[in-house]
Amino acid sequence: MADNQWGRRIKGFRKLKGMTQVEFAKRMNMSVSVLGELERGARKPSRSNLEQIAETLDITFEEIAYYNQEEDLYV
């Protein structure tokens, strides 16, 4: 998955949950600038980032992550 697709998914779920970047970053204990980089695709989220994002947004890991069947892993 291209990095900008990660960002669009993160931003989309955040907005669906009615959170601003500032509120979401605070809940994630992350700077707004780092969250902005993730949402713009300038930074690729780590697995632990994705797990924390899913937990904070109250969604499953599978909803935020993309499963690569060829490599048999979430990317």
C-alpha positions, 0 to 999 in steps of 0.5 A, spaced: 500 500 500 502 506 498 504 511 504 499 516 501 493 510 502 495 509 509 494 516 510 488 517 507 485 511 511 488 514 518 485 521 516 478 518 514 477 513 520 479 519 524 474 524 521 469 518 521 470 518 529 469 526 529 476 527 532 480 533 530 488 532 528 489 535 535 485 531 539 487 525 536 494 526 536 493 528 544 489 521 545 495 518 541 500 521 545 503 523 539 505 530 536 500 533 531 506 534 526 508 527 526 500 525 525 500 530 520 506 526 516 502 520 517 496 522 514 500 526 508 504 519 507 510 523 508 511 517 514 509 510 514 506 508 520 509 502 524 505 496 526 505 499 533 503 505 530 497 502 526 495 498 533 495 504 537 491 508 531 486 502 531 485 502 539 484 509 539 479 509 534 476 503 537 476 499 530 480 493 529 487 492 526 484 489 520 480 495 518 486 500 518 491 495 516 492 492 509 494 484 508 499 483 503 497 475 501 503 474 497 508 476 503 503 473 508 503 479 512 500 486 514 503 492 511 
